[in-house]
């Protein structure tokens, strides 16, 4: 299979390069590129400069279920494929432009799987009914500096929160949607020891399954007090109804005006992150409260029954050894056990807003509704190379079904950079599922008998080479 893939790729290589060069005039920016996923688990060992240009080539091979999360919406189904692209960034005192076109070539094989419905239909392990192959522009946009802030338009991803594996509100799990942005991207001094950072996002019209338009509006505020970082965000999903007039400037100001707020879904999220520079230790905790419209009324009084949380610890120079690191992160989005007694909002479960997904992938925590997700990792991260092993235990539909889906992932990431600024990354994951698609019943569990399709596993190999040209 691999020899056949190389032959196909060699044949299409010239076409891909020519097409990419023709598309380079279009705007794109990789804030969270395919390679540079986060600073710990998929280490960024390139010191990004103010102006930056690189070329990357990615190959993947996957044996079964679609796999990998937090990859800017890149889809890795059963089969093999390649992604070619450029990353370019330029900025000066008043202007910012970014560029990252990529070409996708895939050979996709069908898989016979139990169906997943409702909010579980947009999980990363569910095959897409249609997928994109060819030219794709992700993280695209321009910004102009106005006094104290940048005003921009693009489709960047915006990871928000202290986690590196999950974000309760915005991550790079899905492809970024087009939006207008106002932000000051760097901390600004209020006093000697107090700094702030602010971001405001309003999406384009996004269409739901009923062909109605809805909007994402988000306000994100960060404060830094010495070595303590505080975060607050409020994001509102508005529109989506046939019988409610909504549009124009309404979504732009709804976090301020609260206009028709009783009809909309929103999440308020808070976190605290403590840095301990001397010991190179980070500890964080994040809490989120979803407010879901139930019978056309907003149920703030029941929001505590849907509390979501994310907590973690990260340690560099672990065990007294330079360059050794470890970490733990646990995300809990399990639906309230009182959901059948009290109106209790569930995370990401409103079909009017496509279950908080864009192009069939969730834009926030990839584990999704009624889930929890534990990640532990240990590794080495040097100036020019890194090797990290991680183990991930994830459950879906914890209160929705007994037994819930159980996923266990084992992953290894190795990266190296040479003196010519060429970076090679190898990412291997083994994914094992029990009770896939909720096909098993209570009796199956105790009898240790599994229905057809319950047991699934995938092996995925991702190989990335990136050349920094300047």
Secondary structure by P-SEA (a helix, b strand, c coil): caaaaaaaaaaaaaaaaaaaaaaccbbbbccccccccccccccccccccccccbbbbbbbccccccccccccccccccccbbbbbbbbbbbcccbbbbbbbbbbbbbbbbbbbcccccccccccccccccccccccccccbbbbbcccbbbbbccccccccccccccccccccccccbbbbbcccbbbbccccccbbbbbbbbccccccccbbbbbbbbbbbbbcccbbbbbbbbbbccccccccccccccccccccccccccbbbbbbbbbbbbbccccbbbbbbbbbbbbbcccccccccccccccccccccccccccccccccbbbbbbbcccccccccccccccccccccccccccccccccccccbbbbbbbccccccccbbbbbbbbbbcccccccccbbbbbbbbbbbbbccccbbbbbbbbbbbbccccccccaaaaaacccccccbbbbbbbbbbbbbbcc
